[in-house]
Each structure stands twice: as structure tokens, then as C-alpha cells.
Amino acid sequence: MDDIAKKAEIEAYFKSQMEESKKVWEMRGKDARIKAHQVRQSGPKTWRQMKGIELMFHEAKHVGNRPFVIGLG
């Protein structure tokens, strides 16, 4: 009975390791890079991706930047 439990535990461990390895393999290669790029482009814009007036308005909305926006800084 003890050997059967150990065997089941070992098999479960190796099965979980194999699933994690498959996830890592899916994240590699040209197709994965293309897919990741598409996901980044379709998601919300971060402040690092903003330029010009859009970035200025974004920064003006933050409480810590308001004194500088109205010219007190």
C-alpha cells in the first residue's frame, strides 16, 4: 500500500513538471514571439508607449504632478 502511494505521488509530480515544461516550450520560438507582440499591441497603452500630448495629459492626471502642471514647481 505504501509503495502504491509513493508511486502515485511520483507520477503526479512528474506530470505537473511535464505540464510546466510544455508551457515553457509554448512560450519559445518565432510563433510565440509574434503572438506575444500581438497581445502587447492589443492591450491597454502604458505610459512608456505614450508620446506627446497624450503622455502630457496622462501625467497631468496624477495627483503628485498637479503642482508642476499648474506651474508651482
N, CA, C and O atoms as CSV, one atom per row, in Angstrom:
chain,resi,resn,atom,element,x,y,z
A,1,MET,N,N,0.824,-1.190,0.000
A,1,MET,CA,C,0.000,0.000,0.000
A,1,MET,C,C,0.871,1.257,0.000
A,1,MET,O,O,0.563,2.226,-0.694
A,2,ASP,N,N,1.958,1.244,0.777
A,2,ASP,CA,C,2.843,2.392,0.861
A,2,ASP,C,C,3.549,2.621,-0.474
A,2,ASP,O,O,3.729,3.767,-0.886
A,3,ASP,N,N,3.949,1.552,-1.153
A,3,ASP,CA,C,4.608,1.677,-2.449
A,3,ASP,C,C,3.666,2.266,-3.495
A,3,ASP,O,O,4.087,3.044,-4.350
A,4,ILE,N,N,2.410,1.897,-3.424
A,4,ILE,CA,C,1.430,2.406,-4.383
A,4,ILE,C,C,1.235,3.911,-4.187
A,4,ILE,O,O,1.125,4.654,-5.162
A,5,ALA,N,N,1.192,4.356,-2.950
A,5,ALA,CA,C,1.028,5.776,-2.654
A,5,ALA,C,C,2.250,6.574,-3.122
A,5,ALA,O,O,2.111,7.654,-3.696
A,6,LYS,N,N,3.445,6.032,-2.872
A,6,LYS,CA,C,4.662,6.695,-3.324
A,6,LYS,C,C,4.708,6.794,-4.840
A,6,LYS,O,O,5.093,7.823,-5.394
A,7,LYS,N,N,4.311,5.706,-5.511
A,7,LYS,CA,C,4.313,5.694,-6.966
A,7,LYS,C,C,3.340,6.735,-7.507
A,7,LYS,O,O,3.660,7.435,-8.468
A,8,ALA,N,N,2.165,6.848,-6.910
A,8,ALA,CA,C,1.168,7.818,-7.359
A,8,ALA,C,C,1.671,9.250,-7.139
A,8,ALA,O,O,1.451,10.130,-7.972
A,9,GLU,N,N,2.343,9.469,-6.013
A,9,GLU,CA,C,2.890,10.794,-5.718
A,9,GLU,C,C,3.980,11.171,-6.722
A,9,GLU,O,O,4.019,12.306,-7.197
A,10,ILE,N,N,4.853,10.235,-7.043
A,10,ILE,CA,C,5.922,10.483,-8.005
A,10,ILE,C,C,5.344,10.747,-9.391
A,10,ILE,O,O,5.792,11.656,-10.090
A,11,GLU,N,N,4.359,9.962,-9.785
A,11,GLU,CA,C,3.736,10.164,-11.092
A,11,GLU,C,C,3.048,11.524,-11.179
A,11,GLU,O,O,3.112,12.194,-12.209
A,12,ALA,N,N,2.395,11.924,-10.099
A,12,ALA,CA,C,1.736,13.231,-10.077
A,12,ALA,C,C,2.769,14.355,-10.185
A,12,ALA,O,O,2.543,15.352,-10.871
A,13,TYR,N,N,3.894,14.185,-9.507
A,13,TYR,CA,C,4.962,15.180,-9.571
A,13,TYR,C,C,5.498,15.310,-10.993
A,13,TYR,O,O,5.636,16.418,-11.510
A,14,PHE,N,N,5.799,14.180,-11.621
A,14,PHE,CA,C,6.339,14.229,-12.981
A,14,PHE,C,C,5.317,14.767,-13.977
A,14,PHE,O,O,5.687,15.437,-14.941
A,15,LYS,N,N,4.046,14.482,-13.755
A,15,LYS,CA,C,3.003,15.000,-14.636
A,15,LYS,C,C,2.932,16.524,-14.527
A,15,LYS,O,O,2.797,17.215,-15.537
A,16,SER,N,N,3.023,17.047,-13.303
A,16,SER,CA,C,2.986,18.513,-13.135
A,16,SER,C,C,4.236,19.155,-13.740
A,16,SER,O,O,4.146,20.231,-14.330
A,17,GLN,N,N,5.388,18.518,-13.607
A,17,GLN,CA,C,6.614,19.042,-14.206
A,17,GLN,C,C,6.516,19.058,-15.731
A,17,GLN,O,O,6.988,19.996,-16.373
A,18,MET,N,N,5.906,18.025,-16.310
A,18,MET,CA,C,5.747,17.965,-17.756
A,18,MET,C,C,4.810,19.065,-18.248
A,18,MET,O,O,5.055,19.657,-19.299
A,19,GLU,N,N,3.741,19.346,-17.503
A,19,GLU,CA,C,2.826,20.421,-17.884
A,19,GLU,C,C,3.538,21.775,-17.857
A,19,GLU,O,O,3.339,22.600,-18.749
A,20,GLU,N,N,4.362,22.001,-16.842
A,20,GLU,CA,C,5.115,23.249,-16.764
A,20,GLU,C,C,6.117,23.352,-17.904
A,20,GLU,O,O,6.310,24.432,-18.463
A,21,SER,N,N,6.757,22.242,-18.256
A,21,SER,CA,C,7.705,22.241,-19.371
A,21,SER,C,C,6.997,22.564,-20.677
A,21,SER,O,O,7.535,23.296,-21.508
A,22,LYS,N,N,5.802,22.028,-20.867
A,22,LYS,CA,C,5.052,22.308,-22.091
A,22,LYS,C,C,4.698,23.789,-22.175
A,22,LYS,O,O,4.729,24.369,-23.260
A,23,LYS,N,N,4.361,24.412,-21.037
A,23,LYS,CA,C,4.065,25.841,-21.027
A,23,LYS,C,C,5.296,26.643,-21.446
A,23,LYS,O,O,5.185,27.607,-22.203
A,24,VAL,N,N,6.462,26.245,-20.954
A,24,VAL,CA,C,7.700,26.940,-21.297
A,24,VAL,C,C,7.999,26.756,-22.785
A,24,VAL,O,O,8.396,27.710,-23.455
A,25,TRP,N,N,7.817,25.558,-23.304
A,25,TRP,CA,C,8.080,25.297,-24.717
A,25,TRP,C,C,7.153,26.107,-25.611
A,25,TRP,O,O,7.557,26.541,-26.689
A,26,GLU,N,N,5.917,26.316,-25.175
A,26,GLU,CA,C,4.968,27.103,-25.964
A,26,GLU,C,C,5.356,28.574,-26.020
A,26,GLU,O,O,4.980,29.278,-26.958
A,27,MET,N,N,6.104,29.047,-25.028
A,27,MET,CA,C,6.483,30.460,-24.972
A,27,MET,C,C,7.761,30.732,-25.762
A,27,MET,O,O,8.238,31.867,-25.769
A,28,ARG,N,N,8.320,29.739,-26.418
A,28,ARG,CA,C,9.548,29.912,-27.177
A,28,ARG,C,C,9.257,29.840,-28.668
A,28,ARG,O,O,8.248,29.280,-29.096
A,29,GLY,N,N,10.151,30.412,-29.439
A,29,GLY,CA,C,10.040,30.309,-30.880
A,29,GLY,C,C,9.421,31.538,-31.524
A,29,GLY,O,O,8.915,32.435,-30.850
A,30,LYS,N,N,9.477,31.550,-32.855
A,30,LYS,CA,C,9.008,32.702,-33.625
A,30,LYS,C,C,7.510,32.909,-33.468
A,30,LYS,O,O,7.060,34.043,-33.303
A,31,ASP,N,N,6.731,31.837,-33.515
A,31,ASP,CA,C,5.275,31.965,-33.378
A,31,ASP,C,C,4.890,32.552,-32.026
A,31,ASP,O,O,3.971,33.366,-31.938
A,32,ALA,N,N,5.588,32.144,-30.978
A,32,ALA,CA,C,5.289,32.664,-29.642
A,32,ALA,C,C,5.621,34.153,-29.555
A,32,ALA,O,O,4.893,34.917,-28.922
A,33,ARG,N,N,6.720,34.566,-30.190
A,33,ARG,CA,C,7.081,35.988,-30.178
A,33,ARG,C,C,6.051,36.817,-30.928
A,33,ARG,O,O,5.703,37.918,-30.501
A,34,ILE,N,N,5.563,36.293,-32.043
A,34,ILE,CA,C,4.535,37.004,-32.813
A,34,ILE,C,C,3.258,37.129,-31.993
A,34,ILE,O,O,2.638,38.191,-31.946
A,35,LYS,N,N,2.875,36.032,-31.350
A,35,LYS,CA,C,1.661,36.047,-30.527
A,35,LYS,C,C,1.795,37.025,-29.361
A,35,LYS,O,O,0.853,37.759,-29.063
A,36,ALA,N,N,2.950,37.045,-28.700
A,36,ALA,CA,C,3.173,37.950,-27.572
A,36,ALA,C,C,3.136,39.407,-28.034
A,36,ALA,O,O,2.612,40.269,-27.328
A,37,HIS,N,N,3.690,39.683,-29.214
A,37,HIS,CA,C,3.665,41.043,-29.752
A,37,HIS,C,C,2.232,41.489,-30.028
A,37,HIS,O,O,1.872,42.631,-29.742
A,38,GLN,N,N,1.420,40.601,-30.577
A,38,GLN,CA,C,0.018,40.930,-30.850
A,38,GLN,C,C,-0.745,41.204,-29.562
A,38,GLN,O,O,-1.579,42.108,-29.518
A,39,VAL,N,N,-0.471,40.434,-28.517
A,39,VAL,CA,C,-1.132,40.645,-27.227
A,39,VAL,C,C,-0.737,41.994,-26.645
A,39,VAL,O,O,-1.584,42.715,-26.117
A,40,ARG,N,N,0.547,42.341,-26.738
A,40,ARG,CA,C,1.006,43.635,-26.216
A,40,ARG,C,C,0.374,44.795,-26.967
A,40,ARG,O,O,0.022,45.806,-26.359
A,41,GLN,N,N,0.226,44.665,-28.273
A,41,GLN,CA,C,-0.339,45.748,-29.074
A,41,GLN,C,C,-1.831,45.919,-28.846
A,41,GLN,O,O,-2.352,47.030,-28.946
A,42,SER,N,N,-2.526,44.821,-28.538
A,42,SER,CA,C,-3.973,44.904,-28.366
A,42,SER,C,C,-4.371,45.326,-26.951
A,42,SER,O,O,-5.518,45.711,-26.721
A,43,GLY,N,N,-3.440,45.259,-26.009
A,43,GLY,CA,C,-3.746,45.609,-24.623
A,43,GLY,C,C,-3.745,47.103,-24.404
A,43,GLY,O,O,-3.525,47.868,-25.343
A,44,PRO,N,N,-3.989,47.531,-23.173
A,44,PRO,CA,C,-4.005,48.971,-22.876
A,44,PRO,C,C,-2.604,49.573,-23.012
A,44,PRO,O,O,-1.604,48.895,-22.777
A,45,LYS,N,N,-2.546,50.833,-23.388
A,45,LYS,CA,C,-1.270,51.518,-23.551
A,45,LYS,C,C,-0.699,51.882,-22.196
A,45,LYS,O,O,-1.420,52.363,-21.322
A,46,THR,N,N,0.582,51.656,-22.022
A,46,THR,CA,C,1.255,52.085,-20.798
A,46,THR,C,C,1.863,53.461,-21.035
A,46,THR,O,O,1.910,53.929,-22.173
A,47,TRP,N,N,2.321,54.105,-19.985
A,47,TRP,CA,C,2.886,55.444,-20.123
A,47,TRP,C,C,4.160,55.410,-20.954
A,47,TRP,O,O,4.524,56.410,-21.573
A,48,ARG,N,N,4.841,54.264,-20.973
A,48,ARG,CA,C,6.065,54.164,-21.764
A,48,ARG,C,C,5.784,54.142,-23.263
A,48,ARG,O,O,6.657,54.465,-24.068
A,49,GLN,N,N,4.564,53.760,-23.635
A,49,GLN,CA,C,4.199,53.697,-25.047
A,49,GLN,C,C,3.562,54.992,-25.535
A,49,GLN,O,O,3.344,55.157,-26.735
A,50,MET,N,N,3.259,55.914,-24.619
A,50,MET,CA,C,2.606,57.166,-24.995
A,50,MET,C,C,3.640,58.191,-25.446
A,50,MET,O,O,4.804,58.137,-25.051
A,51,LYS,N,N,3.185,59.138,-26.291
A,51,LYS,CA,C,4.068,60.199,-26.783
A,51,LYS,C,C,3.299,61.512,-26.820
A,51,LYS,O,O,2.073,61.523,-26.929
A,52,GLY,N,N,4.015,62.596,-26.729
A,52,GLY,CA,C,3.465,63.925,-26.950
A,52,GLY,C,C,2.353,64.325,-26.009
A,52,GLY,O,O,2.449,64.152,-24.794
A,53,ILE,N,N,1.281,64.871,-26.596
A,53,ILE,CA,C,0.153,65.409,-25.838
A,53,ILE,C,C,-0.523,64.324,-25.006
A,53,ILE,O,O,-0.943,64.567,-23.874
A,54,GLU,N,N,-0.623,63.131,-25.574
A,54,GLU,CA,C,-1.256,62.020,-24.851
A,54,GLU,C,C,-0.520,61.741,-23.542
A,54,GLU,O,O,-1.152,61.553,-22.503
A,55,LEU,N,N,0.812,61.714,-23.587
A,55,LEU,CA,C,1.606,61.485,-22.382
A,55,LEU,C,C,1.474,62.656,-21.416
A,55,LEU,O,O,1.391,62.452,-20.205
A,56,MET,N,N,1.454,63.867,-21.931
A,56,MET,CA,C,1.331,65.044,-21.071
A,56,MET,C,C,0.011,65.026,-20.295
A,56,MET,O,O,-0.004,65.287,-19.092
A,57,PHE,N,N,-1.094,64.721,-20.977
A,57,PHE,CA,C,-2.383,64.649,-20.294
A,57,PHE,C,C,-2.423,63.514,-19.284
A,57,PHE,O,O,-3.012,63.646,-18.211
A,58,HIS,N,N,-1.800,62.411,-19.630
A,58,HIS,CA,C,-1.748,61.272,-18.716
A,58,HIS,C,C,-1.018,61.649,-17.432
A,58,HIS,O,O,-1.487,61.347,-16.335
A,59,GLU,N,N,0.114,62.300,-17.568
A,59,GLU,CA,C,0.901,62.708,-16.405
A,59,GLU,C,C,0.190,63.801,-15.609
A,59,GLU,O,O,0.323,63.849,-14.386
A,60,ALA,N,N,-0.555,64.674,-16.273
A,60,ALA,CA,C,-1.259,65.760,-15.588
A,60,ALA,C,C,-2.370,65.219,-14.691
A,60,ALA,O,O,-2.767,65.892,-13.740
A,61,LYS,N,N,-2.870,64.044,-14.965
A,61,LYS,CA,C,-3.950,63.450,-14.164
A,61,LYS,C,C,-3.459,62.964,-12.800
A,61,LYS,O,O,-4.262,62.817,-11.879
A,62,HIS,N,N,-2.175,62.716,-12.655
A,62,HIS,CA,C,-1.662,62.189,-11.396
A,62,HIS,C,C,-1.553,63.291,-10.349
A,62,HIS,O,O,-1.104,64.399,-10.643
A,63,VAL,N,N,-1.968,62.975,-9.126
A,63,VAL,CA,C,-2.012,63.961,-8.043
A,63,VAL,C,C,-0.634,64.548,-7.762
A,63,VAL,O,O,-0.516,65.755,-7.551
A,64,GLY,N,N,0.390,63.738,-7.755
A,64,GLY,CA,C,1.731,64.227,-7.442
A,64,GLY,C,C,2.282,65.188,-8.473
A,64,GLY,O,O,3.188,65.961,-8.163
A,65,ASN,N,N,1.764,65.162,-9.689
A,65,ASN,CA,C,2.261,66.034,-10.754
A,65,ASN,C,C,1.469,67.325,-10.884
A,65,ASN,O,O,1.873,68.210,-11.639
A,66,ARG,N,N,0.362,67.462,-10.178
A,66,ARG,CA,C,-0.509,68.631,-10.349
A,66,ARG,C,C,0.179,69.964,-10.045
A,66,ARG,O,O,-0.032,70.925,-10.786
A,67,PRO,N,N,0.999,70.064,-8.978
A,67,PRO,CA,C,1.673,71.353,-8.747
A,67,PRO,C,C,2.552,71.766,-9.924
A,67,PRO,O,O,2.668,72.955,-10.221
A,68,PHE,N,N,3.162,70.812,-10.584
A,68,PHE,CA,C,4.029,71.119,-11.720
A,68,PHE,C,C,3.210,71.490,-12.954
A,68,PHE,O,O,3.647,72.287,-13.784
A,69,VAL,N,N,2.018,70.902,-13.065
A,69,VAL,CA,C,1.152,71.186,-14.210
A,69,VAL,C,C,0.659,72.633,-14.150
A,69,VAL,O,O,0.574,73.308,-15.176
A,70,ILE,N,N,0.334,73.105,-12.944
A,70,ILE,CA,C,-0.184,74.478,-12.838
A,70,ILE,C,C,0.940,75.488,-12.648
A,70,ILE,O,O,0.666,76.683,-12.528
A,71,GLY,N,N,2.184,75.052,-12.617
A,71,GLY,CA,C,3.317,75.966,-12.620
A,71,GLY,C,C,3.888,76.327,-11.272
A,71,GLY,O,O,4.594,77.330,-11.165
A,72,LEU,N,N,3.614,75.548,-10.229
A,72,LEU,CA,C,4.150,75.861,-8.904
A,72,LEU,C,C,5.493,75.183,-8.643
A,72,LEU,O,O,6.115,75.438,-7.612
A,73,GLY,N,N,5.939,74.350,-9.527
A,73,GLY,CA,C,7.154,73.568,-9.292
A,73,GLY,C,C,8.413,74.220,-9.697
A,73,GLY,O,O,9.487,73.640,-9.539
